[in-house]
Amino acid sequence: MKKNTLMMMLLLATFTLSAQVKEDFKPASTNQPGHQYPMVNSQRMVRAQISAPDAKSVKLDIGGVKYDMVKNAEGVWTGESAPQDEGFHYYQLEIDGASVPDPGSLYYYGASRWGSGIDVPAADEDFYALKNVPHGETAEVYYYSSVTGSVRHCYIYTPAEYKKNPDKKYPVLYLQHGGGESEHGWAQQGRTGIILDNLVAEGKAVPFIVVMDNGSDVYGPNNPRPERPAQGQRPRGGFDFAGPFRNILEKDLIPMVEANYRVVADSQHRAMAGLSMGGMQTHAIALANPKLFSWVGIFSGGVFTVDEVSQTPGFRENNKLVFISFGSRELANRFGGAADPKPITEELGKTGMNTVFYVSPDTAHEWQSWRRALYQFAQRLFK
Amino acid sequence: MKKNTLMMMLLLATFTLSAQVKEDFKPASTNQPGHQYPMVNSQRMVRAQISAPDAKSVKLDIGGVKYDMVKNAEGVWTGESAPQDEGFHYYQLEIDGASVPDPGSLYYYGASRWGSGIDVPAADEDFYALKNVPHGETAEVYYYSSVTGSVRHCYIYTPAEYKKNPDKKYPVLYLQHGGGESEHGWAQQGRTGIILDNLVAEGKAVPFIVVMDNGSDVYGPNNPRPERPAQGQRPRGGFDFAGPFRNILEKDLIPMVEANYRVVADSQHRAMAGLSMGGMQTHAIALANPKLFSWVGIFSGGVFTVDEVSQTPGFRENNKLVFISFGSRELANRFGGAADPKPITEELGKTGMNTVFYVSPDTAHEWQSWRRALYQFAQRLFK
């Protein structure tokens, strides 16, 4: 049998299997209180439902694909998606051409909008499940930034034992979201507090503080937002995605945290990590100021190369961990033949640095990859 | 001229005036980042806009009225409401019969759903405006409840100075939402932290802690949710809206707060207030356990009568303040000739109790009444 014929048969078999929808749908954990829809089945298909009696067309828009929904006699539309990866996905409904949130789901900020999100059950979901363990707190914090000239909003997680040890000082992780996201990402769909509560309860991580700020909205009276370039044009001179946030970190955020929380205020007790754009910011800021963070993590956002490290005096001496992670599907589908990050990270490890390369199984550029990256990274921090 | 004719002319004049829409619309403060719509003009009319090229009908649904929107050549629908009261309002869009959140707005929990909300500018909005003053923190707190047998979620606000005074103990206000709402209400649309930060910064309130829990979802393995009665039926034996929450307060929530925060753990430093259903809970719990709270507030949720107080041994002796408030439109439109709460409260004051009756100008059973009530109540607490 030719290879092509075999491939064809496998594809057909896959298609036939996926066409048989298993009727074991259950309400998603991310639904609004009391709502039955959206649902997910054991094949990880998402089924949405909405009453729209006068609509001509309703679609479920998830994972970059729009799935037609079907209307019943009562004007209620129902439809399901192809199987999704385990974990969290942004989605919306399209009603007669209007893209709107699903009134059945809770809402999350990502893809540059507050809108619907759904958690598809995962084999390893226990690590981010809410349990009866000692819980830390995730506080909404407002602080004045001299860099932006405005009052900014961030989240600060303190571990469960923080209140019980009034004389103990803690290390701090600065944890950044991706493009089109905000400080809400790690606090909500990232499940940061829950993941750390569980890790600390199991003795797998040392207790530390996590600061989640907004790395995209770095504007205010003192740093006006640049004019939006015309459609399809790139901003003149490129977009400085790390400089303004570095200023905020160095001049306002870190000083505020170190003045208000019981923290060990040195680089050995300070980490930075981020996903996607937040990883690129971590990369740029760690190279620009190598004495700021001794522990760095990039989740789906690039690597540190041997050359970069060699050309950055102090980085090697000061660093305790370089953690690099990707979803397996990101590695399988690298755009434009981008260099493989695994050997690059291994090269760095061979120069004597403490490097970890983690691959999230069967996930893409999505939150399940980043929840798992945090889970892995947190266990290695400040040890 | 007959009275009826004069009334008719006045109504017509009002209608003509309101039909002249002032084109000074500005994006609402409650919009998603970067969104222009919805907007509000100086007449407090709300203008919504959404692209729905294939829709037959799009409506703006606010304040119990659905306003037709109009489609332009590009398939974008625009329409505005009649003038709204100052302050916060829930709303949604209706697209070909589907009731959905407006993708332009931020989302709030109320009317038993997460959905769109809009803040209409108010003459007195300064008291709940975010300013460059010392800010307290509003923390998301998880705690285990023995009453429900589950991990519960609440918000706890600590004042700005809380971290600076490691030996100082603070009084606590337990502050409850209304029916169809949740712990998110006071923390978000209620703007509790912002209001208290501003009051403390101006020296108008003493710093205190605020605990905002969920008084509707009081269920879990140890207290199963009662079966939903058939449509139009009332639950057998009536609905006990205060008992389970009182159990949670006494057995789990207050002990958790007093074990984890620096609080003065006696009734003289403990207050309870609530809006609507939360006010009814405050009323019921304060009469059931008069030694729990010395300061009580009911916002749009009833009164304490002289008879109730007389029949509750210990209430009078232990109480420091009975605060009762309503929106002026609630008083103007009392259902079924309900008794006027003002003379009832004045009667109680004449018996020697410290009573305050506050009326929010030109507002109804809505958040602007309750923000103002909190602003007034907070200035009188723990003094």
Chai-1 contact restraints between the chains, C-beta under 6 A:
chainA,res_idxA,chainB,res_idxB,connection_type,confidence,min_distance_angstrom,max_distance_angstrom,comment,restraint_id
A,Q32,B,W114,contact,1.0,0.0,6.0,A-B,restraint_1
A,I50,B,A98,contact,1.0,0.0,6.0,A-B,restraint_2
A,A52,B,D96,contact,1.0,0.0,6.0,A-B,restraint_3
A,A52,B,G97,contact,1.0,0.0,6.0,A-B,restraint_4
A,A52,B,A98,contact,1.0,0.0,6.0,A-B,restraint_5
A,P53,B,G97,contact,1.0,0.0,6.0,A-B,restraint_6
A,D54,B,D96,contact,1.0,0.0,6.0,A-B,restraint_7
A,D54,B,G97,contact,1.0,0.0,6.0,A-B,restraint_8
A,A55,B,D96,contact,1.0,0.0,6.0,A-B,restraint_9
A,I95,B,I95,contact,1.0,0.0,6.0,A-B,restraint_10
A,I95,B,A98,contact,1.0,0.0,6.0,A-B,restraint_11
A,D96,B,A52,contact,1.0,0.0,6.0,A-B,restraint_12
A,D96,B,D54,contact,1.0,0.0,6.0,A-B,restraint_13
A,D96,B,A55,contact,1.0,0.0,6.0,A-B,restraint_14
A,D96,B,D96,contact,1.0,0.0,6.0,A-B,restraint_15
A,G97,B,A52,contact,1.0,0.0,6.0,A-B,restraint_16
A,G97,B,P53,contact,1.0,0.0,6.0,A-B,restraint_17
A,G97,B,D54,contact,1.0,0.0,6.0,A-B,restraint_18
A,A98,B,I50,contact,1.0,0.0,6.0,A-B,restraint_19
A,A98,B,A52,contact,1.0,0.0,6.0,A-B,restraint_20
A,A98,B,I95,contact,1.0,0.0,6.0,A-B,restraint_21
A,V100,B,V100,contact,1.0,0.0,6.0,A-B,restraint_22
A,V100,B,P103,contact,1.0,0.0,6.0,A-B,restraint_23
A,P101,B,P101,contact,1.0,0.0,6.0,A-B,restraint_24
A,P103,B,V100,contact,1.0,0.0,6.0,A-B,restraint_25
A,Y107,B,Y107,contact,1.0,0.0,6.0,A-B,restraint_26
A,Y107,B,W114,contact,1.0,0.0,6.0,A-B,restraint_27
A,W114,B,Q32,contact,1.0,0.0,6.0,A-B,restraint_28
A,W114,B,Y107,contact,1.0,0.0,6.0,A-B,restraint_29
A,L130,B,V151,contact,1.0,0.0,6.0,A-B,restraint_30
A,N132,B,Y144,contact,1.0,0.0,6.0,A-B,restraint_31
A,N132,B,V151,contact,1.0,0.0,6.0,A-B,restraint_32
A,H135,B,Y142,contact,1.0,0.0,6.0,A-B,restraint_33
A,E137,B,A139,contact,1.0,0.0,6.0,A-B,restraint_34
A,E137,B,V141,contact,1.0,0.0,6.0,A-B,restraint_35
A,T138,B,E140,contact,1.0,0.0,6.0,A-B,restraint_36
A,A139,B,E137,contact,1.0,0.0,6.0,A-B,restraint_37
A,A139,B,A139,contact,1.0,0.0,6.0,A-B,restraint_38
A,E140,B,T138,contact,1.0,0.0,6.0,A-B,restraint_39
A,V141,B,E137,contact,1.0,0.0,6.0,A-B,restraint_40
A,Y142,B,H135,contact,1.0,0.0,6.0,A-B,restraint_41
A,Y144,B,N132,contact,1.0,0.0,6.0,A-B,restraint_42
A,V151,B,L130,contact,1.0,0.0,6.0,A-B,restraint_43
A,V151,B,N132,contact,1.0,0.0,6.0,A-B,restraint_44
A,K163,B,N260,contact,1.0,0.0,6.0,A-B,restraint_45
A,P166,B,P166,contact,1.0,0.0,6.0,A-B,restraint_46
A,N260,B,K163,contact,1.0,0.0,6.0,A-B,restraint_47
